[in-house]
Amino acid sequence: MEIAVGALSGMVDALPAKLGDLLQQEYTLLSGARGDVGFLQSELGTMNAALLRCESLESPDVQTRAWVAQVRDLAYDIEDWIDLFAHRVDGGAATASPGAAAATTSSSSGGFLSRVRCCVNKVTTLPARHVIATELQELKNRVIELSKQRKRYRFDPPPGRAGGRSGAAAVDPRLVALYADTKSLVGLDAPVKKVSEMVIDGDKTELKVLSISGMPGAGKTTLAAAVHRRLKEENKFHCSAFVSIGQKPDIVGKTLKGILSQIGNVYGGGEDIGRLIGMLRDELKDKRYLIVIDDLWGRTEWSTLKCCFRDDNLGSRIMVTTRNDELAKECSSNSDESVYKTGLLSDVDSKDLFSNKAFGKGKDCPSHLKDLYDIIVERCGGLPLAISSLAGSLAHRFSKDEWERYESNLLPSSHSDELNLKQILNLSYNDLPSHLKSCMLYLSIFPNKYEIDVERLVRRWIAEGFIADARHASKEETARSYLTDLISRNLIQALHLRHNGTPSCCTLHPVIHDFIVVKSMEENFVTVLDAKKEALSTNNGTVRRLSLQNSVKQDLAGARNDLIKHARSVTVFGHANGVPRLNDMSVLRVLDLEGCNGPVCLDGLCKLILLRYLNLRGTDVSELPAQIGELRCLETLDVRSTKVKELPASIVRLEKLMHLLAGNAKLPGEISKMNGLLTLSCANVWKNTGSVLPELADLANLRELELFCDASEISGDNKTRVSFSSDGFKRLNQLSIQGSLPSVAFVNSSLRKVEVLELKFEKGISDGSNGVSGIEHLPSLKHVLIEFSQKDAGATATIASVRNAAEMVHPNHPYVSVKVDGKAI
């Protein structure tokens, strides 16, 4: 079993840079503290190298595992210490005296008053700096002890085990797929026929490359092998070969020599790759060939291999299998027409495959196992490898106790069939860079089959610190690129595509979900507690991220406050009474209670000085603490679909707040001062006291604006029209207006940066007139989405008018999407 380092190595790798940033800040450290920080910075770099060596060990001993666990806890504690440091010195001073915060910002401005304030700041923060120095010394002692352990243990592979792997050659887990009996295959007839037709492609003479892509365990190798056998039997080609590449390719010894031997030339000399490529090209001259390149992982290998295949216009074909959709497109002759995406088995085929392997061909499931049989087959989600592996584990076992072990997780033990499934999934996980491992493991927080809102996920990733700064992209853009990469690798499934092809939601296949839950347990990355089952996490260490699932009225976490005080995130699915006490959770970055039932206790919320993400959407919260402005790190606040009627005035002090999702809550005065806002969702901006739209227009960095309004609550002369002037909203990129609307109008040169306009009407204008005018005045507009809950004369007139303006008047000819009663028209 490989040791779980994964996301940890990336975290430890980032810490020296964070410590370096700390040394560059103008904070006053006690004598000797700067040297201690420098020591940590140096030692952690060496420690990370040792972690990477540990990761290469196939069967690490107990001591090695214990050392890695201690490094993991140390890394978390050091990062917490770094993040708390500035707040305890700078933020603590702000709490101690009104002038302390100003002292920090003005200490470099010179002058007598500035020097006095600086001295006052040093005195008032002296107790905090003593605590900081003491904690730093404790961290240093732990680093020294772990360094001594590292030298004692010497985490090197035993003699004769190159790269840390055992001396015995690893068995390729895909061999079963390569030599599977065609008669035993289920649900492959149609795919084999389809791919065979795509390969032949009407006997076109030019060389063609066809790719098969899909998630791990979806049967890509099995399908390619079946197609290869079929075409060989039909004598469609002069010669053929089937070679596997894998994560550790041996292009010379295994791939090129393998192709040569299969097409009839046993190569006996040298390792010169140029000579091998030349020989292969000569051997393929004037022949119609079929070459299958199975399990391709990298572009470099493909760049080399494609040099081998000459095009003599004889109808030769190359078939590539890969887990990466983007790589599949790059390899294929035509990125759209030459890629076959493997699907999942139907319910009928899934049950046939499971029954054949578990009970024998033609035999039914015993009656006392029927309920568990249905649950396990459903949990396999049509993934062929999972079905075969689980059925193999349970073959000829009729004890209900044995079957119940698989009810909540498909990977609970070390049966050989399960190990094969884990090995296949591990290949994809181990191929991820450390930053994607963290992002992937994070999804274990969400329950099985949960539809995860992409914006929620992206903002949580950022709040957790998983997203690195990039020179030419925002953190949100970088996070979305990470998600796109994971989707392309077929580890995450995209749901509900937007107008631009990006998903609004995503989910995990049940097998992938179970796999990353196990991985998270191994790395103590997420602790999952399920009220309906036993705790899924068996790790008794400090809880760093807590996911309470199926929470009930009885308090799940109250007895565990001693273990969760170092938690960085708390997410609750179910009853809000499961939320742990917030008072002692000083390092909490994420609090997500979306959709929780019952009353929510927010006592201690304003003490969470590192809190970056607060999601109370869909809860019974009716009021936010007046001191919420103390949450200086807060980046996202979501109170949509709550009973909150008004946001506290102190919210305007949240300088780092980027996403304010206010729902029906009244916005505070002076909201125009919140220049950090990128996203704003609010309602009733025209209500009673007049429109606050001019104030919103002054938000200098606002990119997305979502407005909910009711025509009956619009005051004054605007009851029949919502209009946007040419002033304000200088950087607004996306505008959404929803609710019971009057008409919407845009004047010349208004909203100059808006590219996406989304309008959702409950119904059309009663007199049958057009409800939208002036979209031609939005110079950057690219996409218009209009939705009506019902079709009437007003809806028909609006659709016709918008489409006419887009096609005939607007210079960009923006694309118009229309839905009526939930259906696209």
Rosetta blueprint (number, residue, H / E / L):
1 M L
2 E L
3 I L
4 A L
5 V L
6 G L
7 A H
8 L H
9 S H
10 G H
11 M H
12 V H
13 D H
14 A H
15 L H
16 P H
17 A H
18 K H
19 L H
20 G H
21 D H
22 L H
23 L H
24 Q H
25 Q L
26 E L
27 Y L
28 T L
29 L L
30 L L
31 S L
32 G L
33 A H
34 R H
35 G H
36 D H
37 V H
38 G H
39 F H
40 L H
41 Q H
42 S H
43 E H
44 L H
45 G H
46 T H
47 M H
48 N H
49 A H
50 A H
51 L H
52 L H
53 R H
54 C H
55 E H
56 S L
57 L L
58 E L
59 S L
60 P L
61 D L
62 V H
63 Q H
64 T H
65 R H
66 A H
67 W H
68 V H
69 A H
70 Q H
71 V H
72 R H
73 D H
74 L H
75 A H
76 Y H
77 D H
78 I H
79 E H
80 D H
81 W H
82 I H
83 D H
84 L H
85 F H
86 A H
87 H H
88 R H
89 V H
90 D H
91 G H
92 G H
93 A H
94 A H
95 T H
96 A H
97 S L
98 P L
99 G L
100 A H
101 A H
102 A H
103 A H
104 T H
105 T H
106 S H
107 S L
108 S L
109 S L
110 G L
111 G L
112 F H
113 L H
114 S H
115 R H
116 V H
117 R H
118 C H
119 C H
120 V H
121 N H
122 K H
123 V H
124 T H
125 T L
126 L H
127 P H
128 A H
129 R H
130 H H
131 V H
132 I H
133 A H
134 T H
135 E H
136 L H
137 Q H
138 E H
139 L H
140 K H
141 N H
142 R H
143 V H
144 I H
145 E H
146 L H
147 S H
148 K H
149 Q H
150 R H
151 K H
152 R H
153 Y H
154 R L
155 F L
156 D L
157 P L
158 P L
159 P L
160 G L
161 R L
162 A H
163 G H
164 G H
165 R L
166 S L
167 G L
168 A L
169 A L
170 A L
171 V L
172 D L
173 P L
174 R L
175 L H
176 V H
177 A H
178 L H
179 Y L
180 A L
181 D L
182 T H
183 K H
184 S H
185 L L
186 V L
187 G L
188 L L
189 D H
190 A H
191 P H
192 V H
193 K H
194 K H
195 V H
196 S H
197 E H
198 M H
199 V H
200 I H
201 D H
202 G H
203 D H
204 K L
205 T L
206 E L
207 L L
208 K E
209 V E
210 L E
211 S E
212 I E
213 S E
214 G L
215 M L
216 P L
217 G L
218 A L
219 G L
220 K H
221 T H
222 T H
223 L H
224 A H
225 A H
226 A H
227 V H
228 H H
229 R H
230 R H
231 L H
232 K H
233 E H
234 E L
235 N L
236 K L
237 F L
238 H L
239 C E
240 S E
241 A E
242 F E
243 V E
244 S E
245 I L
246 G L
247 Q L
248 K L
249 P L
250 D L
251 I H
252 V H
253 G H
254 K H
255 T H
256 L H
257 K H
258 G H
259 I H
260 L H
261 S H
262 Q H
263 I L
264 G L
265 N L
266 V L
267 Y L
268 G L
269 G L
270 G L
271 E L
272 D L
273 I H
274 G H
275 R H
276 L H
277 I H
278 G H
279 M H
280 L H
281 R H
282 D H
283 E H
284 L L
285 K L
286 D L
287 K L
288 R L
289 Y E
290 L E
291 I E
292 V E
293 I E
294 D E
295 D E
296 L E
297 W L
298 G L
299 R H
300 T H
301 E H
302 W H
303 S H
304 T H
305 L H
306 K H
307 C H
308 C H
309 F L
310 R L
311 D L
312 D L
313 N L
314 L L
315 G L
316 S L
317 R E
318 I E
319 M E
320 V E
321 T E
322 T E
323 R L
324 N L
325 D H
326 E H
327 L H
328 A H
329 K H
330 E H
331 C H
332 S L
333 S L
334 N L
335 S L
336 D L
337 E L
338 S L
339 V E
340 Y E
341 K E
342 T L
343 G L
344 L L
345 L L
346 S L
347 D H
348 V H
349 D H
350 S H
351 K H
352 D H
353 L H
354 F H
355 S H
356 N H
357 K H
358 A H
359 F L
360 G L
361 K L
362 G L
363 K L
364 D L
365 C L
366 P L
367 S H
368 H H
369 L H
370 K H
371 D H
372 L H
373 Y H
374 D H
375 I H
376 I H
377 V H
378 E H
379 R H
380 C H
381 G L
382 G L
383 L L
384 P H
385 L H
386 A H
387 I H
388 S H
389 S H
390 L H
391 A H
392 G H
393 S H
394 L H
395 A L
396 H L
397 R L
398 F L
399 S L
400 K H
401 D H
402 E H
403 W H
404 E H
405 R L
406 Y L
407 E L
408 S L
409 N L
410 L L
411 L L
412 P L
413 S L
414 S L
415 H L
416 S H
417 D H
418 E H
419 L H
420 N H
421 L H
422 K H
423 Q H
424 I H
425 L H
426 N H
427 L H
428 S H
429 Y H
430 N H
431 D L
432 L L
433 P L
434 S H
435 H H
436 L H
437 K H
438 S H
439 C H
440 M H
441 L H
442 Y H
443 L H
444 S H
445 I H
446 F L
447 P L
448 N L
449 K L
450 Y L
451 E L
452 I E
453 D E
454 V H
455 E H
456 R H
457 L H
458 V H
459 R H
460 R H
461 W H
462 I H
463 A H
464 E H
465 G L
466 F L
467 I L
468 A L
469 D L
470 A L
471 R L
472 H L
473 A L
474 S L
475 K H
476 E H
477 E H
478 T H
479 A H
480 R H
481 S H
482 Y H
483 L H
484 T H
485 D H
486 L H
487 I H
488 S H
489 R L
490 N L
491 L L
492 I L
493 Q E
494 A E
495 L E
496 H E
497 L E
498 R L
499 H L
500 N L
501 G L
502 T L
503 P E
504 S E
505 C E
506 C E
507 T E
508 L L
509 H L
510 P H
511 V H
512 I H
513 H H
514 D H
515 F H
516 I H
517 V H
518 V H
519 K H
520 S H
521 M H
522 E H
523 E L
524 N L
525 F L
526 V L
527 T E
528 V E
529 L E
530 D E
531 A L
532 K L
533 K L
534 E L
535 A L
536 L L
537 S L
538 T L
539 N L
540 N L
541 G L
542 T L
543 V L
544 R L
545 R E
546 L E
547 S E
548 L E
549 Q E
550 N E
551 S E
552 V L
553 K L
554 Q L
555 D L
556 L L
557 A L
558 G H
559 A H
560 R H
561 N H
562 D H
563 L H
564 I H
565 K L
566 H L
567 A L
568 R L
569 S E
570 V E
571 T E
572 V E
573 F E
574 G E
575 H E
576 A H
577 N H
578 G H
579 V L
580 P L
581 R L
582 L L
583 N L
584 D L
585 M L
586 S L
587 V L
588 L L
589 R L
590 V E
591 L E
592 D E
593 L L
594 E L
595 G L
596 C L
597 N E
598 G L
599 P L
600 V L
601 C L
602 L L
603 D L
604 G L
605 L H
606 C H
607 K H
608 L L
609 I L
610 L L
611 L L
612 R L
613 Y E
614 L E
615 N E
616 L L
617 R L
618 G L
619 T L
620 D L
621 V L
622 S L
623 E L
624 L L
625 P L
626 A H
627 Q H
628 I H
629 G H
630 E H
631 L L
632 R L
633 C L
634 L L
635 E L
636 T E
637 L E
638 D E
639 V L
640 R L
641 S L
642 T L
643 K L
644 V L
645 K L
646 E E
647 L L
648 P L
649 A H
650 S H
651 I H
652 V H
653 R H
654 L L
655 E L
656 K L
657 L L
658 M L
659 H E
660 L E
661 L E
662 A E
663 G E
664 N L
665 A L
666 K E
667 L L
668 P L
669 G L
670 E L
671 I H
672 S H
673 K H
674 M L
675 N L
676 G L
677 L L
678 L L
679 T E
680 L E
681 S E
682 C E
683 A E
684 N L
685 V L
686 W L
687 K E
688 N L
689 T L
690 G L
691 S L
692 V L
693 L H
694 P H
695 E H
696 L H
697 A H
698 D L
699 L L
700 A L
701 N L
702 L L
703 R L
704 E E
705 L E
706 E E
707 L E
708 F E
709 C E
710 D E
711 A H
712 S H
713 E H
714 I E
715 S L
716 G H
717 D H
718 N H
719 K L
720 T L
721 R E
722 V E
723 S E
724 F E
725 S L
726 S L
727 D L
728 G L
729 F L
730 K L
731 R L
732 L L
733 N L
734 Q E
735 L E
736 S E
737 I E
738 Q E
739 G E
740 S E
741 L L
742 P L
743 S E
744 V E
745 A E
746 F E
747 V L
748 N L
749 S L
750 S L
751 L L
752 R L
753 K L
754 V L
755 E L
756 V E
757 L E
758 E E
759 L E
760 K E
761 F E
762 E L
763 K L
764 G L
765 I L
766 S L
767 D L
768 G L
769 S L
770 N L
771 G L
772 V E
773 S E
774 G L
775 I H
776 E H
777 H H
778 L L
779 P L
780 S L
781 L L
782 K L
783 H E
784 V E
785 L E
786 I E
787 E E
788 F E
789 S L
790 Q L
791 K L
792 D L
793 A H
794 G H
795 A H
796 T H
797 A H
798 T H
799 I H
800 A H
801 S H
802 V H
803 R H
804 N H
805 A H
806 A H
807 E H
808 M H
809 V H
810 H L
811 P L
812 N L
813 H L
814 P L
815 Y E
816 V E
817 S E
818 V E
819 K E
820 V E
821 D L
822 G L
823 K E
824 A E
825 I L
